[in-house]
Amino acid sequence: MLGQVMKMLERILEKLIRGIVNIRKMQFGFMLDRGTINAIFILQQLQERYMAKNKTLYFCFIDLAI
């Protein structure tokens, strides 16, 4: 019973927070229809296009944590 109550509370809080917080369109992971697999696919497509043109593409990954 407590698990169901917590799930309801979590959904209510999530909707309130998403209404307040501005999430950028570049955010991947923990987002509906924008998981990390989608980001990896986009990066792979970019890499293949640059390699077809014999150009170099550099990636820099930063994990920000507070």
PDBQT receptor file of N, H, CA, C and O in Angstrom, charges set to zero:
ATOM      1  N   MET A   1       0.825  -1.199   0.000  1.00  0.00    +0.000 N 
ATOM      2  CA  MET A   1       0.000   0.000   0.000  1.00  0.00    +0.000 C 
ATOM      3  C   MET A   1       0.867   1.260   0.000  1.00  0.00    +0.000 C 
ATOM      4  O   MET A   1       0.587   2.226  -0.709  1.00  0.00    +0.000 OA
ATOM      5  N   LEU A   2       1.910   1.227   0.799  1.00  0.00    +0.000 N 
ATOM      6  H   LEU A   2       2.138   0.442   1.375  1.00  0.00    +0.000 HD
ATOM      7  CA  LEU A   2       2.789   2.387   0.874  1.00  0.00    +0.000 C 
ATOM      8  C   LEU A   2       3.481   2.634  -0.464  1.00  0.00    +0.000 C 
ATOM      9  O   LEU A   2       3.702   3.783  -0.846  1.00  0.00    +0.000 OA
ATOM     10  N   GLY A   3       3.824   1.553  -1.182  1.00  0.00    +0.000 N 
ATOM     11  H   GLY A   3       3.644   0.620  -0.871  1.00  0.00    +0.000 HD
ATOM     12  CA  GLY A   3       4.458   1.688  -2.499  1.00  0.00    +0.000 C 
ATOM     13  C   GLY A   3       3.573   2.410  -3.494  1.00  0.00    +0.000 C 
ATOM     14  O   GLY A   3       4.058   3.220  -4.283  1.00  0.00    +0.000 OA
ATOM     15  N   GLN A   4       2.282   2.126  -3.468  1.00  0.00    +0.000 N 
ATOM     16  H   GLN A   4       1.888   1.468  -2.827  1.00  0.00    +0.000 HD
ATOM     17  CA  GLN A   4       1.346   2.776  -4.384  1.00  0.00    +0.000 C 
ATOM     18  C   GLN A   4       1.207   4.258  -4.063  1.00  0.00    +0.000 C 
ATOM     19  O   GLN A   4       1.149   5.093  -4.966  1.00  0.00    +0.000 OA
ATOM     20  N   VAL A   5       1.154   4.575  -2.798  1.00  0.00    +0.000 N 
ATOM     21  H   VAL A   5       1.201   3.897  -2.065  1.00  0.00    +0.000 HD
ATOM     22  CA  VAL A   5       1.055   5.977  -2.380  1.00  0.00    +0.000 C 
ATOM     23  C   VAL A   5       2.303   6.744  -2.803  1.00  0.00    +0.000 C 
ATOM     24  O   VAL A   5       2.217   7.881  -3.267  1.00  0.00    +0.000 OA
ATOM     25  N   MET A   6       3.462   6.112  -2.639  1.00  0.00    +0.000 N 
ATOM     26  H   MET A   6       3.532   5.188  -2.262  1.00  0.00    +0.000 HD
ATOM     27  CA  MET A   6       4.715   6.768  -3.021  1.00  0.00    +0.000 C 
ATOM     28  C   MET A   6       4.785   6.993  -4.526  1.00  0.00    +0.000 C 
ATOM     29  O   MET A   6       5.278   8.030  -4.969  1.00  0.00    +0.000 OA
ATOM     30  N   LYS A   7       4.300   6.038  -5.320  1.00  0.00    +0.000 N 
ATOM     31  H   LYS A   7       3.899   5.195  -4.960  1.00  0.00    +0.000 HD
ATOM     32  CA  LYS A   7       4.289   6.208  -6.768  1.00  0.00    +0.000 C 
ATOM     33  C   LYS A   7       3.393   7.371  -7.180  1.00  0.00    +0.000 C 
ATOM     34  O   LYS A   7       3.746   8.144  -8.071  1.00  0.00    +0.000 OA
ATOM     35  N   MET A   8       2.235   7.497  -6.535  1.00  0.00    +0.000 N 
ATOM     36  H   MET A   8       1.948   6.869  -5.811  1.00  0.00    +0.000 HD
ATOM     37  CA  MET A   8       1.331   8.606  -6.844  1.00  0.00    +0.000 C 
ATOM     38  C   MET A   8       1.977   9.936  -6.476  1.00  0.00    +0.000 C 
ATOM     39  O   MET A   8       1.909  10.895  -7.245  1.00  0.00    +0.000 OA
ATOM     40  N   LEU A   9       2.600   9.997  -5.311  1.00  0.00    +0.000 N 
ATOM     41  H   LEU A   9       2.655   9.218  -4.686  1.00  0.00    +0.000 HD
ATOM     42  CA  LEU A   9       3.282  11.207  -4.865  1.00  0.00    +0.000 C 
ATOM     43  C   LEU A   9       4.424  11.561  -5.813  1.00  0.00    +0.000 C 
ATOM     44  O   LEU A   9       4.625  12.728  -6.150  1.00  0.00    +0.000 OA
ATOM     45  N   GLU A  10       5.163  10.547  -6.237  1.00  0.00    +0.000 N 
ATOM     46  H   GLU A  10       5.000   9.599  -5.963  1.00  0.00    +0.000 HD
ATOM     47  CA  GLU A  10       6.276  10.768  -7.168  1.00  0.00    +0.000 C 
ATOM     48  C   GLU A  10       5.777  11.362  -8.485  1.00  0.00    +0.000 C 
ATOM     49  O   GLU A  10       6.395  12.287  -9.013  1.00  0.00    +0.000 OA
ATOM     50  N   ARG A  11       4.689  10.853  -9.013  1.00  0.00    +0.000 N 
ATOM     51  H   ARG A  11       4.188  10.102  -8.583  1.00  0.00    +0.000 HD
ATOM     52  CA  ARG A  11       4.145  11.373 -10.281  1.00  0.00    +0.000 C 
ATOM     53  C   ARG A  11       3.660  12.806 -10.135  1.00  0.00    +0.000 C 
ATOM     54  O   ARG A  11       3.860  13.626 -11.031  1.00  0.00    +0.000 OA
ATOM     55  N   ILE A  12       3.028  13.109  -9.015  1.00  0.00    +0.000 N 
ATOM     56  H   ILE A  12       2.866  12.443  -8.288  1.00  0.00    +0.000 HD
ATOM     57  CA  ILE A  12       2.559  14.477  -8.775  1.00  0.00    +0.000 C 
ATOM     58  C   ILE A  12       3.744  15.428  -8.690  1.00  0.00    +0.000 C 
ATOM     59  O   ILE A  12       3.737  16.490  -9.313  1.00  0.00    +0.000 OA
ATOM     60  N   LEU A  13       4.762  15.052  -7.922  1.00  0.00    +0.000 N 
ATOM     61  H   LEU A  13       4.768  14.189  -7.416  1.00  0.00    +0.000 HD
ATOM     62  CA  LEU A  13       5.953  15.899  -7.790  1.00  0.00    +0.000 C 
ATOM     63  C   LEU A  13       6.685  16.060  -9.121  1.00  0.00    +0.000 C 
ATOM     64  O   LEU A  13       7.176  17.143  -9.438  1.00  0.00    +0.000 OA
ATOM     65  N   GLU A  14       6.755  14.976  -9.898  1.00  0.00    +0.000 N 
ATOM     66  H   GLU A  14       6.356  14.096  -9.641  1.00  0.00    +0.000 HD
ATOM     67  CA  GLU A  14       7.424  15.054 -11.197  1.00  0.00    +0.000 C 
ATOM     68  C   GLU A  14       6.739  16.062 -12.103  1.00  0.00    +0.000 C 
ATOM     69  O   GLU A  14       7.413  16.863 -12.749  1.00  0.00    +0.000 OA
ATOM     70  N   LYS A  15       5.416  16.040 -12.163  1.00  0.00    +0.000 N 
ATOM     71  H   LYS A  15       4.868  15.389 -11.638  1.00  0.00    +0.000 HD
ATOM     72  CA  LYS A  15       4.683  16.988 -13.010  1.00  0.00    +0.000 C 
ATOM     73  C   LYS A  15       4.887  18.422 -12.533  1.00  0.00    +0.000 C 
ATOM     74  O   LYS A  15       5.029  19.333 -13.348  1.00  0.00    +0.000 OA
ATOM     75  N   LEU A  16       4.903  18.625 -11.225  1.00  0.00    +0.000 N 
ATOM     76  H   LEU A  16       4.788  17.884 -10.563  1.00  0.00    +0.000 HD
ATOM     77  CA  LEU A  16       5.139  19.972 -10.692  1.00  0.00    +0.000 C 
ATOM     78  C   LEU A  16       6.546  20.462 -11.028  1.00  0.00    +0.000 C 
ATOM     79  O   LEU A  16       6.725  21.602 -11.458  1.00  0.00    +0.000 OA
ATOM     80  N   ILE A  17       7.535  19.605 -10.833  1.00  0.00    +0.000 N 
ATOM     81  H   ILE A  17       7.389  18.680 -10.484  1.00  0.00    +0.000 HD
ATOM     82  CA  ILE A  17       8.927  19.988 -11.087  1.00  0.00    +0.000 C 
ATOM     83  C   ILE A  17       9.160  20.239 -12.573  1.00  0.00    +0.000 C 
ATOM     84  O   ILE A  17       9.820  21.212 -12.936  1.00  0.00    +0.000 OA
ATOM     85  N   ARG A  18       8.626  19.373 -13.439  1.00  0.00    +0.000 N 
ATOM     86  H   ARG A  18       8.089  18.583 -13.144  1.00  0.00    +0.000 HD
ATOM     87  CA  ARG A  18       8.806  19.568 -14.884  1.00  0.00    +0.000 C 
ATOM     88  C   ARG A  18       8.151  20.858 -15.361  1.00  0.00    +0.000 C 
ATOM     89  O   ARG A  18       8.592  21.446 -16.348  1.00  0.00    +0.000 OA
ATOM     90  N   GLY A  19       7.107  21.303 -14.674  1.00  0.00    +0.000 N 
ATOM     91  H   GLY A  19       6.748  20.826 -13.872  1.00  0.00    +0.000 HD
ATOM     92  CA  GLY A  19       6.473  22.570 -15.021  1.00  0.00    +0.000 C 
ATOM     93  C   GLY A  19       7.321  23.775 -14.634  1.00  0.00    +0.000 C 
ATOM     94  O   GLY A  19       7.206  24.841 -15.238  1.00  0.00    +0.000 OA
ATOM     95  N   ILE A  20       8.166  23.603 -13.634  1.00  0.00    +0.000 N 
ATOM     96  H   ILE A  20       8.259  22.736 -13.143  1.00  0.00    +0.000 HD
ATOM     97  CA  ILE A  20       9.002  24.703 -13.141  1.00  0.00    +0.000 C 
ATOM     98  C   ILE A  20      10.367  24.715 -13.812  1.00  0.00    +0.000 C 
ATOM     99  O   ILE A  20      10.856  25.773 -14.207  1.00  0.00    +0.000 OA
ATOM    100  N   VAL A  21      10.984  23.549 -13.943  1.00  0.00    +0.000 N 
ATOM    101  H   VAL A  21      10.587  22.689 -13.621  1.00  0.00    +0.000 HD
ATOM    102  CA  VAL A  21      12.350  23.422 -14.448  1.00  0.00    +0.000 C 
ATOM    103  C   VAL A  21      12.348  23.413 -15.972  1.00  0.00    +0.000 C 
ATOM    104  O   VAL A  21      11.519  22.753 -16.598  1.00  0.00    +0.000 OA
ATOM    105  N   ASN A  22      13.273  24.142 -16.553  1.00  0.00    +0.000 N 
ATOM    106  H   ASN A  22      13.946  24.678 -16.044  1.00  0.00    +0.000 HD
ATOM    107  CA  ASN A  22      13.425  24.188 -18.007  1.00  0.00    +0.000 C 
ATOM    108  C   ASN A  22      14.451  23.141 -18.424  1.00  0.00    +0.000 C 
ATOM    109  O   ASN A  22      15.641  23.282 -18.144  1.00  0.00    +0.000 OA
ATOM    110  N   ILE A  23      13.983  22.086 -19.097  1.00  0.00    +0.000 N 
ATOM    111  H   ILE A  23      13.016  21.971 -19.325  1.00  0.00    +0.000 HD
ATOM    112  CA  ILE A  23      14.879  21.030 -19.559  1.00  0.00    +0.000 C 
ATOM    113  C   ILE A  23      15.178  21.286 -21.030  1.00  0.00    +0.000 C 
ATOM    114  O   ILE A  23      14.263  21.405 -21.845  1.00  0.00    +0.000 OA
ATOM    115  N   ARG A  24      16.437  21.369 -21.359  1.00  0.00    +0.000 N 
ATOM    116  H   ARG A  24      17.180  21.272 -20.697  1.00  0.00    +0.000 HD
ATOM    117  CA  ARG A  24      16.835  21.669 -22.736  1.00  0.00    +0.000 C 
ATOM    118  C   ARG A  24      16.574  20.490 -23.655  1.00  0.00    +0.000 C 
ATOM    119  O   ARG A  24      16.522  19.343 -23.213  1.00  0.00    +0.000 OA
ATOM    120  N   LYS A  25      16.410  20.780 -24.928  1.00  0.00    +0.000 N 
ATOM    121  H   LYS A  25      16.452  21.713 -25.287  1.00  0.00    +0.000 HD
ATOM    122  CA  LYS A  25      16.150  19.738 -25.912  1.00  0.00    +0.000 C 
ATOM    123  C   LYS A  25      17.364  18.857 -26.149  1.00  0.00    +0.000 C 
ATOM    124  O   LYS A  25      17.235  17.782 -26.735  1.00  0.00    +0.000 OA
ATOM    125  N   MET A  26      18.532  19.281 -25.712  1.00  0.00    +0.000 N 
ATOM    126  H   MET A  26      18.637  20.154 -25.236  1.00  0.00    +0.000 HD
ATOM    127  CA  MET A  26      19.740  18.488 -25.874  1.00  0.00    +0.000 C 
ATOM    128  C   MET A  26      19.915  17.477 -24.738  1.00  0.00    +0.000 C 
ATOM    129  O   MET A  26      20.877  16.708 -24.744  1.00  0.00    +0.000 OA
ATOM    130  N   GLN A  27      19.009  17.468 -23.777  1.00  0.00    +0.000 N 
ATOM    131  H   GLN A  27      18.228  18.092 -23.773  1.00  0.00    +0.000 HD
ATOM    132  CA  GLN A  27      19.093  16.534 -22.656  1.00  0.00    +0.000 C 
ATOM    133  C   GLN A  27      18.696  15.133 -23.115  1.00  0.00    +0.000 C 
ATOM    134  O   GLN A  27      17.621  14.943 -23.683  1.00  0.00    +0.000 OA
ATOM    135  N   PHE A  28      19.548  14.172 -22.872  1.00  0.00    +0.000 N 
ATOM    136  H   PHE A  28      20.422  14.326 -22.410  1.00  0.00    +0.000 HD
ATOM    137  CA  PHE A  28      19.277  12.771 -23.165  1.00  0.00    +0.000 C 
ATOM    138  C   PHE A  28      19.437  11.975 -21.882  1.00  0.00    +0.000 C 
ATOM    139  O   PHE A  28      20.152  12.392 -20.971  1.00  0.00    +0.000 OA
ATOM    140  N   GLY A  29      18.794  10.866 -21.812  1.00  0.00    +0.000 N 
ATOM    141  H   GLY A  29      18.213  10.527 -22.552  1.00  0.00    +0.000 HD
ATOM    142  CA  GLY A  29      18.853  10.041 -20.614  1.00  0.00    +0.000 C 
ATOM    143  C   GLY A  29      17.805  10.488 -19.621  1.00  0.00    +0.000 C 
ATOM    144  O   GLY A  29      17.672  11.681 -19.348  1.00  0.00    +0.000 OA
ATOM    145  N   PHE A  30      17.084   9.571 -19.096  1.00  0.00    +0.000 N 
ATOM    146  H   PHE A  30      17.192   8.602 -19.318  1.00  0.00    +0.000 HD
ATOM    147  CA  PHE A  30      16.012   9.819 -18.138  1.00  0.00    +0.000 C 
ATOM    148  C   PHE A  30      14.916  10.704 -18.714  1.00  0.00    +0.000 C 
ATOM    149  O   PHE A  30      14.186  11.365 -17.976  1.00  0.00    +0.000 OA
ATOM    150  N   MET A  31      14.808  10.710 -20.049  1.00  0.00    +0.000 N 
ATOM    151  H   MET A  31      15.401  10.173 -20.649  1.00  0.00    +0.000 HD
ATOM    152  CA  MET A  31      13.778  11.492 -20.728  1.00  0.00    +0.000 C 
ATOM    153  C   MET A  31      12.960  10.550 -21.604  1.00  0.00    +0.000 C 
ATOM    154  O   MET A  31      13.508   9.637 -22.222  1.00  0.00    +0.000 OA
ATOM    155  N   LEU A  32      11.665  10.770 -21.657  1.00  0.00    +0.000 N 
ATOM    156  H   LEU A  32      11.219  11.511 -21.156  1.00  0.00    +0.000 HD
ATOM    157  CA  LEU A  32      10.791   9.961 -22.488  1.00  0.00    +0.000 C 
ATOM    158  C   LEU A  32      11.140  10.190 -23.956  1.00  0.00    +0.000 C 
ATOM    159  O   LEU A  32      11.212  11.338 -24.397  1.00  0.00    +0.000 OA
ATOM    160  N   ASP A  33      11.355   9.133 -24.711  1.00  0.00    +0.000 N 
ATOM    161  H   ASP A  33      11.296   8.201 -24.353  1.00  0.00    +0.000 HD
ATOM    162  CA  ASP A  33      11.680   9.163 -26.144  1.00  0.00    +0.000 C 
ATOM    163  C   ASP A  33      13.027   9.805 -26.454  1.00  0.00    +0.000 C 
ATOM    164  O   ASP A  33      13.297  10.104 -27.617  1.00  0.00    +0.000 OA
ATOM    165  N   ARG A  34      13.876  10.027 -25.466  1.00  0.00    +0.000 N 
ATOM    166  H   ARG A  34      13.656   9.784 -24.521  1.00  0.00    +0.000 HD
ATOM    167  CA  ARG A  34      15.210  10.582 -25.701  1.00  0.00    +0.000 C 
ATOM    168  C   ARG A  34      16.205   9.930 -24.754  1.00  0.00    +0.000 C 
ATOM    169  O   ARG A  34      16.739  10.571 -23.849  1.00  0.00    +0.000 OA
ATOM    170  N   GLY A  35      16.439   8.657 -24.978  1.00  0.00    +0.000 N 
ATOM    171  H   GLY A  35      16.005   8.136 -25.713  1.00  0.00    +0.000 HD
ATOM    172  CA  GLY A  35      17.370   7.923 -24.122  1.00  0.00    +0.000 C 
ATOM    173  C   GLY A  35      18.791   8.039 -24.625  1.00  0.00    +0.000 C 
ATOM    174  O   GLY A  35      19.052   8.672 -25.648  1.00  0.00    +0.000 OA
ATOM    175  N   THR A  36      19.693   7.433 -23.909  1.00  0.00    +0.000 N 
ATOM    176  H   THR A  36      19.481   6.919 -23.078  1.00  0.00    +0.000 HD
ATOM    177  CA  THR A  36      21.094   7.489 -24.285  1.00  0.00    +0.000 C 
ATOM    178  C   THR A  36      21.357   6.748 -25.595  1.00  0.00    +0.000 C 
ATOM    179  O   THR A  36      22.303   7.080 -26.310  1.00  0.00    +0.000 OA
ATOM    180  N   ILE A  37      20.536   5.751 -25.917  1.00  0.00    +0.000 N 
ATOM    181  H   ILE A  37      19.768   5.482 -25.336  1.00  0.00    +0.000 HD
ATOM    182  CA  ILE A  37      20.691   5.030 -27.189  1.00  0.00    +0.000 C 
ATOM    183  C   ILE A  37      20.472   5.989 -28.357  1.00  0.00    +0.000 C 
ATOM    184  O   ILE A  37      21.172   5.908 -29.367  1.00  0.00    +0.000 OA
ATOM    185  N   ASN A  38      19.505   6.896 -28.224  1.00  0.00    +0.000 N 
ATOM    186  H   ASN A  38      18.937   6.962 -27.404  1.00  0.00    +0.000 HD
ATOM    187  CA  ASN A  38      19.260   7.889 -29.271  1.00  0.00    +0.000 C 
ATOM    188  C   ASN A  38      20.463   8.808 -29.451  1.00  0.00    +0.000 C 
ATOM    189  O   ASN A  38      20.833   9.132 -30.580  1.00  0.00    +0.000 OA
ATOM    190  N   ALA A  39      21.067   9.224 -28.363  1.00  0.00    +0.000 N 
ATOM    191  H   ALA A  39      20.767   8.961 -27.446  1.00  0.00    +0.000 HD
ATOM    192  CA  ALA A  39      22.243  10.094 -28.438  1.00  0.00    +0.000 C 
ATOM    193  C   ALA A  39      23.410   9.378 -29.107  1.00  0.00    +0.000 C 
ATOM    194  O   ALA A  39      24.118   9.969 -29.923  1.00  0.00    +0.000 OA
ATOM    195  N   ILE A  40      23.609   8.120 -28.767  1.00  0.00    +0.000 N 
ATOM    196  H   ILE A  40      23.033   7.641 -28.104  1.00  0.00    +0.000 HD
ATOM    197  CA  ILE A  40      24.689   7.341 -29.384  1.00  0.00    +0.000 C 
ATOM    198  C   ILE A  40      24.459   7.199 -30.879  1.00  0.00    +0.000 C 
ATOM    199  O   ILE A  40      25.404   7.306 -31.661  1.00  0.00    +0.000 OA
ATOM    200  N   PHE A  41      23.224   6.959 -31.288  1.00  0.00    +0.000 N 
ATOM    201  H   PHE A  41      22.457   6.872 -30.653  1.00  0.00    +0.000 HD
ATOM    202  CA  PHE A  41      22.902   6.842 -32.708  1.00  0.00    +0.000 C 
ATOM    203  C   PHE A  41      23.203   8.146 -33.446  1.00  0.00    +0.000 C 
ATOM    204  O   PHE A  41      23.770   8.118 -34.538  1.00  0.00    +0.000 OA
ATOM    205  N   ILE A  42      22.833   9.279 -32.866  1.00  0.00    +0.000 N 
ATOM    206  H   ILE A  42      22.372   9.301 -31.978  1.00  0.00    +0.000 HD
ATOM    207  CA  ILE A  42      23.090  10.582 -33.492  1.00  0.00    +0.000 C 
ATOM    208  C   ILE A  42      24.592  10.809 -33.649  1.00  0.00    +0.000 C 
ATOM    209  O   ILE A  42      25.047  11.261 -34.699  1.00  0.00    +0.000 OA
ATOM    210  N   LEU A  43      25.357  10.498 -32.611  1.00  0.00    +0.000 N 
ATOM    211  H   LEU A  43      24.987  10.131 -31.758  1.00  0.00    +0.000 HD
ATOM    212  CA  LEU A  43      26.809  10.668 -32.689  1.00  0.00    +0.000 C 
ATOM    213  C   LEU A  43      27.432   9.752 -33.736  1.00  0.00    +0.000 C 
ATOM    214  O   LEU A  43      28.360  10.151 -34.440  1.00  0.00    +0.000 OA
ATOM    215  N   GLN A  44      26.933   8.547 -33.839  1.00  0.00    +0.000 N 
ATOM    216  H   GLN A  44      26.180   8.222 -33.267  1.00  0.00    +0.000 HD
ATOM    217  CA  GLN A  44      27.442   7.609 -34.847  1.00  0.00    +0.000 C 
ATOM    218  C   GLN A  44      27.163   8.133 -36.256  1.00  0.00    +0.000 C 
ATOM    219  O   GLN A  44      28.019   8.029 -37.135  1.00  0.00    +0.000 OA
ATOM    220  N   GLN A  45      25.977   8.691 -36.477  1.00  0.00    +0.000 N 
ATOM    221  H   GLN A  45      25.282   8.775 -35.763  1.00  0.00    +0.000 HD
ATOM    222  CA  GLN A  45      25.643   9.246 -37.779  1.00  0.00    +0.000 C 
ATOM    223  C   GLN A  45      26.546  10.431 -38.123  1.00  0.00    +0.000 C 
ATOM    224  O   GLN A  45      27.004  10.553 -39.258  1.00  0.00    +0.000 OA
ATOM    225  N   LEU A  46      26.800  11.295 -37.152  1.00  0.00    +0.000 N 
ATOM    226  H   LEU A  46      26.427  11.196 -36.230  1.00  0.00    +0.000 HD
ATOM    227  CA  LEU A  46      27.707  12.429 -37.367  1.00  0.00    +0.000 C 
ATOM    228  C   LEU A  46      29.108  11.944 -37.724  1.00  0.00    +0.000 C 
ATOM    229  O   LEU A  46      29.738  12.452 -38.650  1.00  0.00    +0.000 OA
ATOM    230  N   GLN A  47      29.577  10.965 -36.983  1.00  0.00    +0.000 N 
ATOM    231  H   GLN A  47      29.065  10.552 -36.230  1.00  0.00    +0.000 HD
ATOM    232  CA  GLN A  47      30.918  10.433 -37.228  1.00  0.00    +0.000 C 
ATOM    233  C   GLN A  47      31.023   9.840 -38.631  1.00  0.00    +0.000 C 
ATOM    234  O   GLN A  47      32.014  10.074 -39.323  1.00  0.00    +0.000 OA
ATOM    235  N   GLU A  48      30.025   9.082 -39.057  1.00  0.00    +0.000 N 
ATOM    236  H   GLU A  48      29.220   8.892 -38.494  1.00  0.00    +0.000 HD
ATOM    237  CA  GLU A  48      30.055   8.479 -40.389  1.00  0.00    +0.000 C 
ATOM    238  C   GLU A  48      30.036   9.543 -41.491  1.00  0.00    +0.000 C 
ATOM    239  O   GLU A  48      30.710   9.389 -42.510  1.00  0.00    +0.000 OA
ATOM    240  N   ARG A  49      29.283  10.596 -41.297  1.00  0.00    +0.000 N 
ATOM    241  H   ARG A  49      28.735  10.720 -40.470  1.00  0.00    +0.000 HD
ATOM    242  CA  ARG A  49      29.229  11.669 -42.300  1.00  0.00    +0.000 C 
ATOM    243  C   ARG A  49      30.567  12.393 -42.415  1.00  0.00    +0.000 C 
ATOM    244  O   ARG A  49      31.009  12.722 -43.516  1.00  0.00    +0.000 OA
ATOM    245  N   TYR A  50      31.203  12.638 -41.286  1.00  0.00    +0.000 N 
ATOM    246  H   TYR A  50      30.844  12.371 -40.392  1.00  0.00    +0.000 HD
ATOM    247  CA  TYR A  50      32.508  13.309 -41.320  1.00  0.00    +0.000 C 
ATOM    248  C   TYR A  50      33.568  12.407 -41.936  1.00  0.00    +0.000 C 
ATOM    249  O   TYR A  50      34.425  12.877 -42.685  1.00  0.00    +0.000 OA
ATOM    250  N   MET A  51      33.517  11.115 -41.626  1.00  0.00    +0.000 N 
ATOM    251  H   MET A  51      32.821  10.733 -41.018  1.00  0.00    +0.000 HD
ATOM    252  CA  MET A  51      34.495  10.184 -42.184  1.00  0.00    +0.000 C 
ATOM    253  C   MET A  51      34.315  10.052 -43.696  1.00  0.00    +0.000 C 
ATOM    254  O   MET A  51      35.297   9.867 -44.415  1.00  0.00    +0.000 OA
ATOM    255  N   ALA A  52      33.096  10.143 -44.185  1.00  0.00    +0.000 N 
ATOM    256  H   ALA A  52      32.298  10.293 -43.602  1.00  0.00    +0.000 HD
ATOM    257  CA  ALA A  52      32.844  10.065 -45.624  1.00  0.00    +0.000 C 
ATOM    258  C   ALA A  52      33.458  11.258 -46.357  1.00  0.00    +0.000 C 
ATOM    259  O   ALA A  52      33.818  11.158 -47.530  1.00  0.00    +0.000 OA
ATOM    260  N   LYS A  53      33.572  12.379 -45.658  1.00  0.00    +0.000 N 
ATOM    261  H   LYS A  53      33.280  12.461 -44.705  1.00  0.00    +0.000 HD
ATOM    262  CA  LYS A  53      34.173  13.585 -46.251  1.00  0.00    +0.000 C 
ATOM    263  C   LYS A  53      35.661  13.705 -45.920  1.00  0.00    +0.000 C 
ATOM    264  O   LYS A  53      36.283  14.724 -46.220  1.00  0.00    +0.000 OA
ATOM    265  N   ASN A  54      36.227  12.677 -45.308  1.00  0.00    +0.000 N 
ATOM    266  H   ASN A  54      35.721  11.850 -45.064  1.00  0.00    +0.000 HD
ATOM    267  CA  ASN A  54      37.634  12.666 -44.877  1.00  0.00    +0.000 C 
ATOM    268  C   ASN A  54      37.966  13.833 -43.951  1.00  0.00    +0.000 C 
ATOM    269  O   ASN A  54      39.043  14.422 -44.034  1.00  0.00    +0.000 OA
ATOM    270  N   LYS A  55      37.031  14.153 -43.077  1.00  0.00    +0.000 N 
ATOM    271  H   LYS A  55      36.156  13.674 -43.010  1.00  0.00    +0.000 HD
ATOM    272  CA  LYS A  55      37.245  15.207 -42.084  1.00  0.00    +0.000 C 
ATOM    273  C   LYS A  55      37.341  14.568 -40.711  1.00  0.00    +0.000 C 
ATOM    274  O   LYS A  55      36.880  13.448 -40.491  1.00  0.00    +0.000 OA
ATOM    275  N   THR A  56      37.948  15.303 -39.794  1.00  0.00    +0.000 N 
ATOM    276  H   THR A  56      38.322  16.213 -39.972  1.00  0.00    +0.000 HD
ATOM    277  CA  THR A  56      38.107  14.814 -38.437  1.00  0.00    +0.000 C 
ATOM    278  C   THR A  56      37.033  15.427 -37.556  1.00  0.00    +0.000 C 
ATOM    279  O   THR A  56      36.756  16.624 -37.634  1.00  0.00    +0.000 OA
ATOM    280  N   LEU A  57      36.439  14.601 -36.724  1.00  0.00    +0.000 N 
ATOM    281  H   LEU A  57      36.665  13.629 -36.660  1.00  0.00    +0.000 HD
ATOM    282  CA  LEU A  57      35.408  15.060 -35.793  1.00  0.00    +0.000 C 
ATOM    283  C   LEU A  57      35.868  14.714 -34.385  1.00  0.00    +0.000 C 
ATOM    284  O   LEU A  57      36.197  13.563 -34.098  1.00  0.00    +0.000 OA
ATOM    285  N   TYR A  58      35.891  15.707 -33.512  1.00  0.00    +0.000 N 
ATOM    286  H   TYR A  58      35.624  16.643 -33.745  1.00  0.00    +0.000 HD
ATOM    287  CA  TYR A  58      36.321  15.510 -32.137  1.00  0.00    +0.000 C 
ATOM    288  C   TYR A  58      35.108  15.559 -31.215  1.00  0.00    +0.000 C 
ATOM    289  O   TYR A  58      34.199  16.369 -31.397  1.00  0.00    +0.000 OA
ATOM    290  N   PHE A  59      35.118  14.670 -30.219  1.00  0.00    +0.000 N 
ATOM    291  H   PHE A  59      35.857  14.013 -30.072  1.00  0.00    +0.000 HD
ATOM    292  CA  PHE A  59      34.058  14.639 -29.221  1.00  0.00    +0.000 C 
ATOM    293  C   PHE A  59      34.657  14.984 -27.863  1.00  0.00    +0.000 C 
ATOM    294  O   PHE A  59      35.796  14.629 -27.560  1.00  0.00    +0.000 OA
ATOM    295  N   CYS A  60      33.882  15.670 -27.070  1.00  0.00    +0.000 N 
ATOM    296  H   CYS A  60      32.956  15.958 -27.316  1.00  0.00    +0.000 HD
ATOM    297  CA  CYS A  60      34.265  15.955 -25.694  1.00  0.00    +0.000 C 
ATOM    298  C   CYS A  60      33.056  15.638 -24.821  1.00  0.00    +0.000 C 
ATOM    299  O   CYS A  60      31.995  16.240 -24.989  1.00  0.00    +0.000 OA
ATOM    300  N   PHE A  61      33.206  14.710 -23.902  1.00  0.00    +0.000 N 
ATOM    301  H   PHE A  61      34.067  14.221 -23.766  1.00  0.00    +0.000 HD
ATOM    302  CA  PHE A  61      32.126  14.302 -23.028  1.00  0.00    +0.000 C 
ATOM    303  C   PHE A  61      32.386  14.830 -21.611  1.00  0.00    +0.000 C 
ATOM    304  O   PHE A  61      33.460  14.614 -21.049  1.00  0.00    +0.000 OA
ATOM    305  N   ILE A  62      31.420  15.505 -21.056  1.00  0.00    +0.000 N 
ATOM    306  H   ILE A  62      30.548  15.680 -21.513  1.00  0.00    +0.000 HD
ATOM    307  CA  ILE A  62      31.551  16.060 -19.725  1.00  0.00    +0.000 C 
ATOM    308  C   ILE A  62      30.377  15.577 -18.881  1.00  0.00    +0.000 C 
ATOM    309  O   ILE A  62      29.222  15.704 -19.287  1.00  0.00    +0.000 OA
ATOM    310  N   ASP A  63      30.666  15.034 -17.732  1.00  0.00    +0.000 N 
ATOM    311  H   ASP A  63      31.604  14.930 -17.402  1.00  0.00    +0.000 HD
ATOM    312  CA  ASP A  63      29.632  14.596 -16.806  1.00  0.00    +0.000 C 
ATOM    313  C   ASP A  63      29.600  15.581 -15.647  1.00  0.00    +0.000 C 
ATOM    314  O   ASP A  63      30.505  15.609 -14.814  1.00  0.00    +0.000 OA
ATOM    315  N   LEU A  64      28.543  16.388 -15.606  1.00  0.00    +0.000 N 
ATOM    316  H   LEU A  64      27.808  16.365 -16.283  1.00  0.00    +0.000 HD
ATOM    317  CA  LEU A  64      28.426  17.376 -14.555  1.00  0.00    +0.000 C 
ATOM    318  C   LEU A  64      27.645  16.788 -13.387  1.00  0.00    +0.000 C 
ATOM    319  O   LEU A  64      26.547  16.261 -13.567  1.00  0.00    +0.000 OA
ATOM    320  N   ALA A  65      28.200  16.879 -12.222  1.00  0.00    +0.000 N 
ATOM    321  H   ALA A  65      29.091  17.307 -12.075  1.00  0.00    +0.000 HD
ATOM    322  CA  ALA A  65      27.533  16.385 -11.016  1.00  0.00    +0.000 C 
ATOM    323  C   ALA A  65      27.684  17.420  -9.942  1.00  0.00    +0.000 C 
ATOM    324  O   ALA A  65      28.720  18.074  -9.824  1.00  0.00    +0.000 OA
ATOM    325  N   ILE A  66      26.654  17.561  -9.166  1.00  0.00    +0.000 N 
ATOM    326  H   ILE A  66      25.813  17.029  -9.262  1.00  0.00    +0.000 HD
ATOM    327  CA  ILE A  66      26.685  18.545  -8.074  1.00  0.00    +0.000 C 
ATOM    328  C   ILE A  66      26.872  17.837  -6.761  1.00  0.00    +0.000 C 
ATOM    329  O   ILE A  66      26.925  18.482  -5.714  1.00  0.00    +0.000 OA
TER     330      ILE A  66
